[in-house]
């Protein structure tokens, strides 16, 4: 295993950004950068052994500061997904957050963890390399209480497994819901609508049109959003009459509660064209499936990313969990350590 570090441009205020590329014994690689503790690329073989980049991304750091590129591949926090009304109460005190999705706060707000420079530390190993990124989020950062210490670790193995683990601790009660916002296209480019999707979930989170949960969870049996058996995304979207938001949003942008507990299988994405398969396992209770219908931007090596160019599989807690007692809590008590793990395993069939 080996790690190569090279310059990756700079931020709009002149800070240098570095790219860290981990390459395994088979020549497959994963690259991350310190702006947003971000996954930038993943090169894995297709059924013919050809390596392609299956991770949506850009060729330098500046593209990640645009509106469309801001969250791509990044570590998202303090709270992934949406907080309704951009406010919450904790221990009898109200906290106001910046709204960046209509009246709601999305992905920690416009100055979430994806905008920060993280401190990187590299570790090379016989079976795996890993990069540890650390960040201190001060009390009041983006409106959240408490100073929080966060570590995101990306490990890349000889088995083409990308392991992402998160650790956090704060000096006051606060909120914590961390994820990675990578988008995958197992063909490397083009739209991904003919990818087959399977999610280990029988419950989808019911939301309003702004994707704020009502607090209800709906059994997916018999609906177009039932992905317990493999379905191409194109076919699922074509049967959306029974789930109006699927048509209204022009694709999937929904939270699924995963079956089981502990570290278990969450989702499988497969391309019959390339033969590549992505198997996602996680300790998190949910996964957000988002089909990237907003894309219209130039990416890696001049590849144009249009609508549905990449599929996001964001392991997480429920959106807006702080406002719904029936959802697993995202409150992180002072001094209590938070940890979670998600593994993206790439193979061919």
N, C-alpha and C positions, 0 to 999 in steps of 0.2 A: 504494500500500500504506500501511497505517496501523496503529499500535499504540495501544490504549487501556488504561490501567492503572487499576484500581479496587480498593477494599478487598474482601477475601474472607473476612472473619471473623478469628478468632484461634485459636491452639492452646490446648490445655487448660491450659498454663502461662502463657497471656496474651500470647504473641508474635503481633504482627499478621501476617496473610498477605495477599499481593497476587495479583490475577488479571490476567494479561496477554493481551489479545485481539488477534490479528492478523487483519485483514480485507483481502481482496484486491479487485481491481478489479471482480469479479463479485458482490461481496457475501457470498461464502463466507468462513467464518472458522474459526480454530483458537485455543483458549484454553488457557493453561498457568498453573500457579501455583508459587510458590517452596517450598511444603511438599511435599517429596519430588520436586522437579523433575518435575512431574506434568502429564500431559495431562488437561484437565478437560472440554473439549467440542470437537466438530467439526461445524459446520453446512455441509452441502453439499446441492445440489439433487437432487430426484428427476426422473423422466422428464418431469414436467409443470412443472419449474422451481421446485417448492416446496422451501424450505429446511427441513431438520429436523436435530436434533442426533443424530448416529449414534454417539456415543461415550458409553458408560455413565459416569455421574458424579453429583456431588452439588452442591447449591446453595451450600454454604459449607464452610469448611475443617474444621469440627468433625466432620463425617460421615466424613472420611478418617482419623480416629483410632479408629474402631470396628474390631472384629475383622474384620467382613466387608469394610469399606471400605478397610482399611489399605494394600493394595498396588494398588488400582484406579488405573490411569493412571500409576503412579509409575515413576521410574527405580529399578531393582532392582540391588543390589550389597551387599558386594563380589562375591558369587557368587549369580547367579540360579539358581533351581530348588533341588534338594536335594543335601545332602552327607550321605551315610550315616553313622550313628553320631555325628554332630555332632563329628567330629574328623578330623584328617589329619596326616600327617608331611611335613615339608619340610626338606631339608638335614639330615636326621637328628634333627630336633626335632619333638616332638608338640605340636600345637595343639588345644586344646579350645574348642568353640564352644557357644553356648547352643542347646538343643534347643527347637524350637517347632512340630514336626510329629511327634508321638510322640517316638521317640528320635533323630530326625533334625533337621538344621538346614535350614530352608526360606527362600529369598530373603534370605540374609544374617542371618537371625535376627530376633528380635522388635524389635531396634533397628537394623535395616538402613537403607540409604540412603533408603528411603521415609519414614522418620520424621524426617529432618533438614530444617532450613531451609537452603536453598541461596541463594547470592548471585546475583542476576539482573542482566543487562545487556542493554538493548534496542538493536536495530539496524533501522532502516527503510531499505528499498531500493526501487528502481523496479520490479523484477521479483519481489522476495521480501522478507519481513520475517524476522528471526530473533531469538530470545531465547537468550542464553547463560547457563547456570546453572553455578556453580562451588561445589565442596565440598572441604574438607580432612578426610580421615579419618585420625585419629591412629594411631600405632603401638599395637597392642593393641585397637583398636576392634572390638567384637564378637568378640574373640579372634584376629583376623587380624594377622599381622606387618607391620611397616613403615608409615610414614606415606605416604599416597597422596593425590595431587592429581587430582581428577576434574572434567571438564567435560562437560556434556550440552547439546547445541545443538538447538533446535527451529526449523526454518525452514518457512514457509508461502508457497506460490507462487501466481501468477495461474492456474496450471494445476491448482489444487486438489491439490497435492502436499505432503504433510507429510514433511519430511526430518528424521530424527533421527540425529545423529552423536555418538559417544562418544570421549573422549580421556582417558587416564589415565597416570600415571607414579608410581613409588614409590621410596623410598630403600633398601628391602630387597626381597629376593625375597618375593613374596606371591602370592595368587590373585586373578584378575580375570575375571569373566564378567558383563557388563552387558547389561540389556535394558530394554524398556518393557513395562509390564503393562496396557496399555489393553484394553478390551473394546469390540467394535463390534457394533452392531445396525443394519443398513442400512435398516430400516423405521422406526427411531427409538424404537419401544417394542414391547411384546409379546415372545413368545419367538422365537428365531431358528432354530428347527429346520428350517424350510423354506428357509433359505439354502442355496445350492449352494457346496460347498467343493472346491477343487482344490489339491493340494500337489505340488510338483516333487520327489518323493522315492520311491525304491523300497525304502528301508530304514527300519524303525521300531526304536527302542531297546527291547529286552526288559527288563522290570522285574519285581520281586516285587509283592505286593499293596500294599505301602507306596510303590510307585513308585520304588524304588531299583534302578538298573540292575544286571543280572547281568554285564554286560560284553559280552553278545551283541547282535547286530543281526539282525533277521529280515526276509527278503525278503517284501514285502507282496503279491506276485502271487497273485491268487485269493482274497484275504482281504477281510473287510469294512472293514479299515483301509486298503485300497488307495485312495488319493485322487488318483491320477495323472490320472484322468478325472473330470469334475465329478459330484459325488454330493450329494444333499441330506443334511444331517446326520440328519434323521429316518430316511431310508432306510438310511443307514449303520448307525445304531444298531439298526434293526429286524433287521439281519442279523448281529448280534454273536455268534451261537453259536460261530463259528470263532475268536473272540478273546475269551475269557471276561472279561477285565478291562473290556472295553467295556460289558458288562452290569453287572458288579460295581460299576463307578464311575458307572453311570447316565449315561454320556456319555464324550466324548473327554477325555483328559488325558495325551497321549502326545507323545514327542519323535520327530521325523522328521529323518533326515540328508538334507540337500539334495543334489541332483545338481549336479555342476560345481563350479567354484571362482570366486573373485573376486566382483564385483558382478553378481548374476544374479537371474532370476525365482525366487521362493520359493513364492508362494501367490496364489490368486484366490478372493475371496469375492463372491458375487453374490446379489441378491434379485430374483426375478421380480416381486414385488409392487411395489416402488418403482422398479425398473430400475437401482438403484445398483450399482456394481461397485467393489470394493477390490482393487487389485493391489499385492502386497508384493514388493519387491526388497531384497536384502541382501548384505552381504559375509560374514555369519556362516555357520558350517557347518551349523546346524540350525534348526529351528523347532518350538516346542511349541504344539500345538493343544489349547486348553482351552475347553470349551463352557459354563462358568459354571453348572454344575448345583448349586452351593452357594447361589446368590442367594436372598434373601428380605428385601428392604429397599426403602425408598422412595428414589427418586432425583430427577433433574432434574424440576422443575416438577410434582412430585407423581406422576410415573410410577413404578408399582410394578415392581421388578425381581424376578421370580420365577426359578425354575430355567430355565436356557438363555436368559436374557435378553440375553446378550452373548457374543461369541466373542473369545477372546484368541489372538493370533498372535504369540508371543514368540520373536523371533529371538535365537539364543543359541549357546553351546557345549553339549555334552552335559551332562545332569545327572550329578553325582557323578564328573566327569571326573578329579578328582585321584586316585581309587582305581582307574582303569582306563587302563593305558598305551596301549591300542589306540585310545583316543579322543583327538582333538586336545587338546593341553595347555592348561590354564587357568593355568599358572604364568606370572606376569609377572616377569621378572628385574629386579633393581635397576637403575634408570636407563634401562630400555628403554621406549619409548613404546608404549602400546596405543591403537589406534583402530579403529572400526568404523562402518558406516553402514547404516541401514535407511530405505527410502522407502515410504510408504503413499500410493498414488495413487488418487484418487477420480474416477470417471467415471460415465456413464449409457449404458445400451444397452437 
